[in-house]
Amino acid sequence: MSATITPALFATLALLVGSQSSEEPQWISGRIQDRDPVAAFLSWDFSSVILRATCHGEAIVITYYGDGVTPHDAPQTILIVDEASFDTRRVGPAAYEIDPAGVAALRSGEWVEFDAPNEMGEAWYLGRADALKRLAATCSDGEQ
């Protein structure tokens, strides 16, 4: 019997085994099979994953799950760090690679947003996104 990990199941598992920050409880981080670093942003009620970021070489790939209302194949997403916009490149049905300038901005920036289609029609406010910033440092330093 094969099991599929859905965004809701991933969120539940992540809450049980992931590292959470008390200042940013919607962010969790950890490693997949003790190997690949991952950071995930959960919905306000922790019932689903909004986005999950992983290293792809020195780049970061964000898988965008949306808010249950939007399609998983958003035509374009934009990373916003301290009000500066960085394009992403679609690399899969719901996967977007952050360009090198965006990864560099994550490492030095303060406030992060992710602009992708959603029910509210505005960018996701991700806060300081320390888990995502640590992932950016890990990917860039090749410490995977």
C-alpha positions as CSV (number, residue, x, y, z in Angstrom):
1,M,0.0,0.0,0.0
2,S,1.5,3.3,-1.1
3,A,1.0,6.5,1.0
4,T,0.9,10.0,-0.5
5,I,2.0,12.9,1.7
6,T,-0.5,15.7,1.3
7,P,0.2,19.3,2.3
8,A,-2.0,18.8,5.4
9,L,-0.2,15.6,6.4
10,F,3.1,17.3,5.8
11,A,2.0,20.1,8.1
12,T,1.0,17.7,10.8
13,L,4.2,15.7,10.6
14,A,6.3,18.9,10.5
15,L,4.7,20.1,13.7
16,L,5.6,16.9,15.4
17,V,9.2,16.6,14.2
18,G,10.2,20.0,12.8
19,S,12.0,22.8,14.5
20,Q,9.7,25.8,15.2
21,S,10.6,29.3,16.3
22,S,8.4,30.7,19.1
23,E,8.6,34.1,17.4
24,E,7.6,32.7,14.0
25,P,5.4,29.7,14.7
26,Q,4.2,29.4,11.1
27,W,7.8,28.6,10.0
28,I,9.3,25.1,10.5
29,S,12.6,23.7,9.4
30,G,14.4,20.4,9.4
31,R,16.0,17.9,7.1
32,I,14.4,15.4,4.8
33,Q,15.7,11.9,5.7
34,D,18.5,13.6,7.7
35,R,19.9,14.9,4.5
36,D,18.2,17.6,2.6
37,P,17.4,20.9,4.4
38,V,13.8,22.2,4.2
39,A,11.8,25.2,5.4
40,A,8.0,25.4,5.3
41,F,5.5,28.1,5.9
42,L,2.2,26.9,7.4
43,S,-1.3,28.4,7.3
44,W,-2.3,30.5,10.3
45,D,-4.1,27.5,11.9
46,F,-1.3,25.1,11.1
47,S,-3.6,22.9,9.0
48,S,-1.8,23.1,5.7
49,V,1.5,24.0,4.1
50,I,1.5,27.2,2.1
51,L,5.0,26.8,0.7
52,R,8.0,24.6,1.2
53,A,11.5,25.5,0.2
54,T,14.4,23.2,-0.4
55,C,17.9,23.5,-1.8
56,H,18.6,22.7,-5.5
57,G,22.3,23.0,-5.7
58,E,23.0,26.6,-4.6
59,A,19.5,27.7,-5.6
60,I,16.3,27.6,-3.6
61,V,13.2,26.0,-5.0
62,I,9.8,26.9,-3.5
63,T,6.9,24.5,-3.9
64,Y,3.8,26.6,-3.6
65,Y,0.7,24.8,-2.4
66,G,-1.5,27.9,-2.2
67,D,-4.4,28.3,0.2
68,G,-6.6,25.5,-1.0
69,V,-8.5,27.8,-3.4
70,T,-5.8,28.6,-5.9
71,P,-4.4,26.4,-8.6
72,H,-1.0,24.7,-7.9
73,D,0.4,25.9,-11.2
74,A,0.5,29.7,-10.6
75,P,1.9,31.3,-13.8
76,Q,4.3,33.6,-11.9
77,T,5.4,34.1,-8.4
78,I,7.6,36.8,-7.0
79,L,9.8,36.9,-3.9
80,I,9.8,40.3,-2.1
81,V,12.6,41.1,0.3
82,D,12.5,44.5,2.0
83,E,10.1,45.7,-0.7
84,A,12.5,44.7,-3.6
85,S,11.0,42.2,-6.0
86,F,12.9,39.1,-7.3
87,D,11.5,37.0,-10.1
88,T,11.2,33.2,-9.8
89,R,11.6,30.7,-12.6
90,R,9.0,27.9,-12.9
91,V,10.7,24.5,-12.7
92,G,7.7,22.3,-12.2
93,P,3.9,22.4,-11.8
94,A,4.1,24.1,-8.4
95,A,7.8,24.6,-8.1
96,Y,9.6,28.0,-8.5
97,E,13.4,28.6,-8.4
98,I,14.5,31.8,-6.7
99,D,17.1,33.7,-8.8
100,P,20.6,34.2,-7.4
101,A,19.9,37.9,-6.6
102,G,16.8,36.8,-4.6
103,V,18.9,34.2,-2.6
104,A,21.5,36.9,-1.8
105,A,18.7,39.3,-0.7
106,L,17.3,36.6,1.6
107,R,20.7,36.3,3.3
108,S,20.9,40.0,4.1
109,G,17.3,41.2,4.1
110,E,14.9,41.6,6.9
111,W,11.2,41.3,5.8
112,V,10.0,38.7,3.3
113,E,6.8,38.3,1.2
114,F,5.9,35.8,-1.5
115,D,3.5,37.1,-4.2
116,A,1.5,34.2,-5.7
117,P,-2.2,33.9,-6.5
118,N,-4.3,33.4,-3.5
119,E,-7.8,34.0,-2.1
120,M,-6.9,37.4,-0.6
121,G,-5.3,38.7,-3.8
122,E,-2.2,40.0,-2.1
123,A,1.3,38.7,-1.3
124,W,1.8,36.3,1.6
125,Y,3.5,38.1,4.4
126,L,6.2,35.7,5.7
127,G,7.7,38.0,8.4
128,R,11.4,37.8,9.0
129,A,11.4,34.2,7.7
130,D,14.4,33.1,9.7
131,A,13.9,29.5,8.6
132,L,14.0,30.5,5.0
133,K,17.1,32.7,5.5
134,R,18.9,29.8,7.2
135,L,18.0,27.6,4.3
136,A,19.4,30.3,1.9
137,A,22.7,30.4,3.8
138,T,22.8,26.6,3.8
139,C,22.2,26.3,0.1
140,S,24.7,29.1,-0.8
141,D,27.4,27.7,1.4
142,G,26.9,24.2,0.0
143,E,26.4,22.7,3.5
144,Q,23.7,20.3,2.3
